[in-house]
Amino acid sequence: MISFTLSTENVRNTVITNEQGQVIYKTDTPFRFSGRTTTIQKVKPNDDQSHMRDQFDVMGEIEWHIFASSKFRFRGTEVETKEFIPRRGLWGRKRVFTGPDGCPYRWDLQFRVLSRDDGSRTEVARFHRATLGIIGRKRKATLEVSPEVAHMMDTVIMTFIYVEKIRRDKEESSKELHIRGAVREMESGFAL
């Protein structure tokens, strides 16, 4: 597996490094009250040994929308996410897309796994959240990607950023609902 480390679990503002610690991708999402766009940059190959500073090219952008479909700008095209990576499964916990190799793939938001969306269900990428080291060893957030899909790494990274942001949003709204319910329960208990 090819292992990438994220500087933070906030995938809209993170630095993604390879196993040697070299920055390969970085994301940036400037704060705005509406219409946020995440820019994904990829390190540019450098043949000039005298110029040792990494340079980056824009690999793609994700224009986030709350009520309308978000958009991917990637490889000179713009496509709505509802067309490129639509929801599937119960509660929309899976997102499917066709890779540049023509094969179908599926992100499972619950298990943070990318697999082939065919009979084999071969796992090709997996996200591991950071751990504090209270139980087991401390670990930064990592994305492991199979060499089998290295030819479409930019697509894997772009779709990962999209689905992980959606997964985190669902997780946060679920926590908020639980907290509100607990507060209401406490308030009603005090009213007796």
MARLORO-649602 format. One record per atom (N, C-alpha, C): x negated, y, z negated; residue in three letters. Coordinates in steps of 0.1 Angstrom, whole numbers, padded with zeros to 4 digits, always signed. Layout:
N
XYZALA
...
REM end
This chain:
192
-0008-0012+0000MET
+0000+0000+0000MET
-0009+0012+0000MET
-0004+0023+0007ILE
-0010+0036+0007ILE
-0004+0044-0005ILE
-0012+0049-0014SER
-0007+0055-0026SER
-0009+0070-0025SER
+0002+0078-0027PHE
+0001+0092-0028PHE
+0006+0096-0042PHE
-0001+0107-0047THR
+0002+0112-0061THR
+0008+0126-0059THR
+0019+0128-0066LEU
+0026+0141-0066LEU
+0021+0150-0078LEU
+0018+0162-0076SER
+0014+0171-0087SER
+0025+0173-0097SER
+0038+0172-0092THR
+0050+0174-0100THR
+0061+0166-0094THR
+0071+0162-0102GLU
+0082+0155-0097GLU
+0092+0165-0089GLU
+0090+0178-0090ASN
+0098+0187-0083ASN
+0093+0187-0068ASN
+0099+0178-0060VAL
+0094+0176-0047VAL
+0095+0188-0038VAL
+0103+0198-0041ARG
+0104+0210-0033ARG
+0092+0219-0035ARG
+0084+0217-0045ASN
+0072+0225-0048ASN
+0062+0216-0054ASN
+0055+0208-0046THR
+0045+0199-0051THR
+0034+0198-0041THR
+0023+0192-0046VAL
+0011+0189-0038VAL
+0010+0174-0038VAL
+0008+0168-0026ILE
+0008+0153-0024ILE
-0006+0150-0020ILE
-0013+0142-0029THR
-0027+0138-0026THR
-0028+0123-0023THR
-0039+0120-0016ASN
-0042+0106-0013ASN
-0050+0100-0025ASN
-0054+0087-0024GLU
-0061+0080-0035GLU
-0075+0087-0037GLU
-0080+0094-0028GLN
-0093+0100-0030GLN
-0092+0114-0036GLN
-0079+0119-0038GLY
-0077+0132-0043GLY
-0076+0143-0033GLY
-0076+0140-0020GLN
-0075+0150-0010GLN
-0060+0153-0008GLN
-0058+0166-0007VAL
-0044+0171-0004VAL
-0040+0167+0010VAL
-0029+0160+0012ILE
-0025+0156+0025ILE
-0012+0164+0029ILE
-0003+0166+0020TYR
+0009+0174+0022TYR
+0011+0183+0010TYR
+0018+0194+0013LYS
+0022+0202+0002LYS
+0036+0209+0006LYS
+0044+0211-0004THR
+0057+0216-0002THR
+0059+0229-0009THR
+0066+0238-0004ASP
+0069+0251-0010ASP
+0083+0256-0007ASP
+0090+0259-0018THR
+0104+0264-0016THR
+0105+0277-0024THR
+0104+0289-0017PRO
+0105+0302-0024PRO
+0119+0303-0031PRO
+0119+0309-0042PHE
+0132+0311-0049PHE
+0141+0321-0042PHE
+0153+0318-0040ARG
+0163+0327-0034ARG
+0177+0323-0040ARG
+0186+0332-0042PHE
+0199+0329-0047PHE
+0207+0320-0038PHE
+0204+0321-0025SER
+0211+0312-0015SER
+0202+0310-0003SER
+0205+0299+0004GLY
+0197+0296+0016GLY
+0182+0293+0014GLY
+0179+0284+0005ARG
+0165+0280+0002ARG
+0161+0271+0014ARG
+0148+0272+0017THR
+0142+0264+0027THR
+0129+0259+0022THR
+0127+0245+0022THR
+0114+0239+0018THR
+0106+0238+0030THR
+0094+0243+0030THR
+0084+0241+0040THR
+0074+0230+0036THR
+0072+0221+0045ILE
+0063+0209+0043ILE
+0051+0211+0052ILE
+0039+0212+0045GLN
+0027+0214+0053GLN
+0019+0202+0052GLN
+0011+0199+0063LYS
+0003+0188+0064LYS
-0012+0192+0067LYS
-0021+0186+0060VAL
-0035+0190+0062VAL
-0039+0188+0077VAL
-0046+0197+0082LYS
-0050+0197+0096LYS
-0064+0190+0097LYS
-0066+0181+0106PRO
-0079+0175+0107PRO
-0090+0185+0110PRO
-0101+0184+0103ASN
-0112+0194+0104ASN
-0125+0187+0109ASN
-0129+0191+0122ASP
-0141+0185+0128ASP
-0153+0193+0125ASP
-0151+0205+0120ASP
-0162+0214+0117ASP
-0168+0212+0103ASP
-0179+0206+0102GLN
-0185+0203+0089GLN
-0189+0215+0081GLN
-0192+0226+0088SER
-0196+0239+0081SER
-0184+0245+0075SER
-0172+0242+0079HIS
-0159+0248+0073HIS
-0153+0237+0065HIS
-0155+0237+0052MET
-0151+0227+0043MET
-0137+0230+0036MET
-0131+0241+0039ARG
-0118+0244+0033ARG
-0107+0238+0041ARG
-0098+0231+0034ASP
-0086+0225+0041ASP
-0077+0235+0047ASP
-0073+0232+0059GLN
-0063+0241+0066GLN
-0051+0232+0068GLN
-0039+0239+0068PHE
-0026+0232+0070PHE
-0018+0237+0081PHE
-0010+0228+0087ASP
+0000+0231+0097ASP
+0014+0228+0091ASP
+0024+0236+0095VAL
+0037+0233+0091VAL
+0041+0220+0098VAL
+0045+0210+0090MET
+0049+0197+0096MET
+0064+0197+0098MET
+0072+0204+0089GLY
+0086+0204+0090GLY
+0092+0213+0079GLY
+0105+0215+0080GLU
+0113+0223+0071GLU
+0126+0216+0068GLU
+0130+0218+0055ILE
+0144+0214+0051ILE
+0151+0226+0047ILE
+0162+0230+0054GLU
+0170+0241+0050GLU
+0182+0236+0042GLU
+0182+0239+0029TRP
+0192+0233+0020TRP
+0205+0241+0020TRP
+0216+0234+0020HIS
+0229+0239+0020HIS
+0237+0232+0009HIS
+0246+0238+0002ILE
+0254+0232-0008ILE
+0267+0226-0002ILE
+0274+0235+0006PHE
+0287+0230+0011PHE
+0286+0225+0025PHE
+0277+0230+0033ALA
+0275+0225+0047ALA
+0264+0215+0047ALA
+0262+0208+0058SER
+0251+0199+0059SER
+0237+0206+0059SER
+0228+0201+0052SER
+0214+0207+0052SER
+0208+0204+0066SER
+0197+0210+0069LYS
+0191+0208+0082LYS
+0176+0205+0081LYS
+0172+0196+0090PHE
+0157+0193+0092PHE
+0153+0200+0104PHE
+0141+0207+0103ARG
+0134+0212+0114ARG
+0121+0204+0115ARG
+0119+0197+0126PHE
+0109+0187+0126PHE
+0105+0183+0140PHE
+0093+0184+0144ARG
+0088+0180+0157ARG
+0095+0189+0168ARG
+0097+0201+0165GLY
+0103+0210+0175GLY
+0118+0209+0177GLY
+0125+0201+0168THR
+0139+0200+0169THR
+0146+0204+0156THR
+0159+0207+0156GLU
+0166+0210+0144GLU
+0178+0200+0144GLU
+0180+0193+0133VAL
+0191+0184+0132VAL
+0198+0185+0119VAL
+0211+0183+0118GLU
+0218+0183+0105GLU
+0215+0170+0098GLU
+0213+0171+0085THR
+0210+0158+0078THR
+0222+0148+0079THR
+0234+0153+0080LYS
+0245+0144+0081LYS
+0245+0135+0093LYS
+0237+0140+0104GLU
+0235+0133+0116GLU
+0223+0124+0115GLU
+0212+0130+0110PHE
+0199+0122+0110PHE
+0198+0112+0099PHE
+0203+0115+0087ILE
+0202+0106+0076ILE
+0215+0106+0068ILE
+0225+0100+0074PRO
+0239+0100+0068PRO
+0240+0091+0055PRO
+0250+0094+0047ARG
+0253+0086+0035ARG
+0258+0072+0039ARG
+0255+0063+0031ARG
+0261+0049+0032ARG
+0262+0044+0018ARG
+0271+0034+0017GLY
+0272+0027+0004GLY
+0282+0034-0005GLY
+0284+0027-0016LEU
+0293+0032-0027LEU
+0287+0045-0033LEU
+0294+0056-0033TRP
+0290+0069-0039TRP
+0279+0075-0031TRP
+0276+0071-0019GLY
+0266+0077-0010GLY
+0252+0075-0016GLY
+0249+0064-0023ARG
+0236+0062-0029ARG
+0225+0057-0019ARG
+0229+0055-0007LYS
+0220+0051+0003LYS
+0220+0061+0015LYS
+0209+0063+0021ARG
+0208+0072+0032ARG
+0200+0064+0043ARG
+0206+0064+0055VAL
+0200+0056+0066VAL
+0195+0065+0077VAL
+0185+0061+0084PHE
+0180+0068+0096PHE
+0173+0059+0105PHE
+0171+0064+0117THR
+0163+0056+0127THR
+0150+0062+0128THR
+0139+0054+0126GLY
+0126+0060+0126GLY
+0121+0062+0141GLY
+0110+0069+0142PRO
+0105+0072+0156PRO
+0101+0059+0163PRO
+0100+0048+0156ASP
+0097+0035+0162ASP
+0110+0028+0167ASP
+0121+0035+0165GLY
+0134+0029+0169GLY
+0140+0019+0159GLY
+0134+0017+0148CYS
+0139+0008+0138CYS
+0147+0015+0128CYS
+0158+0008+0122PRO
+0166+0014+0112PRO
+0160+0013+0098PRO
+0161+0024+0090TYR
+0155+0024+0077TYR
+0166+0029+0067TYR
+0164+0026+0054ARG
+0174+0029+0044ARG
+0167+0033+0031ARG
+0170+0045+0026TRP
+0165+0049+0013TRP
+0176+0046+0003TRP
+0173+0039-0008ASP
+0182+0036-0018ASP
+0179+0046-0030ASP
+0188+0056-0032LEU
+0185+0066-0042LEU
+0184+0061-0056LEU
+0192+0051-0059GLN
+0192+0045-0072GLN
+0179+0039-0076GLN
+0173+0031-0066PHE
+0161+0024-0069PHE
+0148+0031-0064PHE
+0150+0042-0056ARG
+0139+0050-0051ARG
+0131+0042-0041ARG
+0137+0034-0033VAL
+0131+0025-0024VAL
+0135+0028-0009VAL
+0125+0027+0000LEU
+0128+0028+0014LEU
+0125+0014+0020LEU
+0135+0009+0027SER
+0134-0005+0033SER
+0139-0005+0047SER
+0136-0015+0054ARG
+0141-0017+0068ARG
+0156-0019+0066ARG
+0164-0013+0074ASP
+0179-0015+0073ASP
+0183-0026+0083ASP
+0177-0038+0081ASP
+0180-0049+0089ASP
+0182-0061+0080ASP
+0183-0073+0086GLY
+0184-0085+0078GLY
+0173-0088+0068GLY
+0161-0083+0071SER
+0149-0086+0063SER
+0149-0077+0050SER
+0154-0065+0051ARG
+0154-0055+0040ARG
+0140-0054+0034ARG
+0130-0054+0043THR
+0116-0053+0039THR
+0113-0040+0033THR
+0108-0039+0020GLU
+0105-0027+0014GLU
+0092-0021+0020GLU
+0093-0008+0024VAL
+0082-0001+0031VAL
+0077+0011+0023VAL
+0084+0015+0013ALA
+0080+0026+0004ALA
+0087+0026-0009ALA
+0081+0030-0020ARG
+0087+0031-0033ARG
+0081+0043-0041ARG
+0090+0050-0047PHE
+0086+0061-0056PHE
+0086+0057-0070PHE
+0076+0060-0077HIS
+0075+0058-0092HIS
+0074+0071-0099HIS
+0083+0073-0108ARG
+0083+0085-0116ARG
+0071+0086-0125ARG
+0068+0098-0130ALA
+0057+0100-0139ALA
+0061+0094-0153ALA
+0052+0089-0160THR
+0054+0084-0173THR
+0045+0091-0183THR
+0050+0093-0195LEU
+0042+0100-0206LEU
+0032+0091-0213LEU
+0033+0078-0211GLY
+0023+0069-0218GLY
+0027+0065-0232GLY
+0040+0068-0235ILE
+0044+0064-0249ILE
+0045+0048-0249ILE
+0051+0043-0238ILE
+0051+0028-0237ILE
+0044+0026-0224ILE
+0032+0019-0225GLY
+0024+0016-0213GLY
+0015+0028-0211GLY
+0008+0028-0200ARG
-0002+0039-0197ARG
+0005+0051-0191ARG
-0001+0063-0193LYS
+0004+0075-0187LYS
+0001+0074-0172LYS
+0011+0079-0164ARG
+0010+0079-0149ARG
+0016+0091-0143ARG
+0010+0096-0133LYS
+0016+0107-0125LYS
+0026+0101-0116LYS
+0035+0109-0110ALA
+0045+0104-0100ALA
+0037+0100-0088ALA
+0041+0088-0083THR
+0034+0083-0071THR
+0045+0078-0060THR
+0040+0079-0048LEU
+0048+0073-0037LEU
+0039+0063-0030LEU
+0043+0051-0030GLU
+0036+0040-0024GLU
+0042+0037-0010GLU
+0034+0037+0000VAL
+0039+0035+0014VAL
+0031+0024+0020VAL
+0039+0015+0026SER
+0033+0003+0033SER
+0025+0008+0046SER
+0014+0002+0049PRO
+0007+0005+0061PRO
+0015+0002+0073PRO
+0025-0006+0072GLU
+0034-0010+0083GLU
+0041+0002+0088GLU
+0043+0013+0080VAL
+0050+0025+0085VAL
+0041+0037+0085VAL
+0028+0035+0085ALA
+0018+0046+0085ALA
+0019+0054+0098ALA
+0024+0048+0109HIS
+0026+0055+0121HIS
+0037+0066+0121HIS
+0045+0065+0111MET
+0056+0075+0109MET
+0056+0081+0095MET
+0044+0083+0090MET
+0042+0089+0077MET
+0049+0102+0075MET
+0049+0111+0085ASP
+0055+0124+0084ASP
+0070+0122+0081ASP
+0076+0113+0088THR
+0091+0110+0087THR
+0094+0104+0073THR
+0085+0095+0068VAL
+0087+0090+0055VAL
+0086+0101+0044VAL
+0076+0110+0046ILE
+0075+0121+0036ILE
+0087+0130+0036ILE
+0091+0134+0048MET
+0102+0143+0050MET
+0115+0138+0044MET
+0118+0125+0047THR
+0130+0119+0042THR
+0129+0116+0027THR
+0117+0113+0022PHE
+0115+0111+0008PHE
+0118+0124+0000PHE
+0113+0135+0005ILE
+0116+0148-0002ILE
+0131+0151-0002ILE
+0137+0148+0009TYR
+0152+0151+0010TYR
+0159+0142+0000TYR
+0157+0129+0001VAL
+0165+0120-0008VAL
+0161+0121-0023VAL
+0149+0124-0026GLU
+0145+0126-0040GLU
+0151+0138-0046GLU
+0152+0149-0038LYS
+0159+0161-0043LYS
+0173+0159-0045LYS
+0180+0151-0036ILE
+0194+0148-0038ILE
+0196+0139-0050ILE
+0187+0129-0052ARG
+0188+0120-0063ARG
+0187+0128-0076ARG
+0177+0137-0077ARG
+0175+0145-0089ARG
+0187+0154-0092ARG
+0193+0160-0081ASP
+0205+0168-0083ASP
+0216+0160-0089ASP
+0218+0148-0084LYS
+0229+0139-0089LYS
+0226+0135-0104LYS
+0213+0133-0107GLU
+0209+0129-0121GLU
+0212+0141-0130GLU
+0209+0153-0126GLU
+0211+0165-0134GLU
+0225+0167-0136GLU
+0234+0166-0126SER
+0248+0169-0127SER
+0254+0158-0136SER
+0250+0146-0136SER
+0255+0136-0144SER
+0251+0138-0159SER
+0239+0143-0162LYS
+0235+0147-0175LYS
+0244+0158-0181LYS
+0246+0168-0172GLU
+0254+0180-0176GLU
+0268+0175-0180GLU
+0274+0166-0172LEU
+0288+0161-0175LEU
+0288+0154-0188LEU
+0278+0146-0191HIS
+0277+0138-0204HIS
+0276+0148-0215HIS
+0268+0158-0214ILE
+0266+0168-0224ILE
+0279+0176-0227ILE
+0286+0180-0216ARG
+0298+0187-0218ARG
+0309+0178-0225ARG
+0309+0166-0221GLY
+0318+0156-0227GLY
+0315+0155-0242GLY
+0303+0154-0246ALA
+0299+0152-0260ALA
+0302+0165-0267ALA
+0300+0177-0261VAL
+0303+0189-0268VAL
+0318+0190-0271VAL
+0326+0187-0261ARG
+0341+0187-0262ARG
+0346+0177-0273ARG
+0339+0166-0274GLU
+0343+0156-0284GLU
+0339+0161-0298GLU
+0328+0168-0299MET
+0324+0173-0312MET
+0334+0185-0316MET
+0337+0193-0306GLU
+0346+0204-0309GLU
+0360+0199-0313GLU
+0365+0189-0307SER
+0378+0184-0310SER
+0378+0177-0324SER
+0366+0171-0327GLY
+0365+0165-0341GLY
+0365+0175-0352GLY
+0359+0187-0349PHE
+0359+0198-0359PHE
+0373+0205-0360PHE
+0381+0203-0350ALA
+0394+0210-0350ALA
+0404+0202-0359ALA
+0401+0190-0362LEU
+0410+0182-0371LEU
+0411+0187-0384LEU
REM end
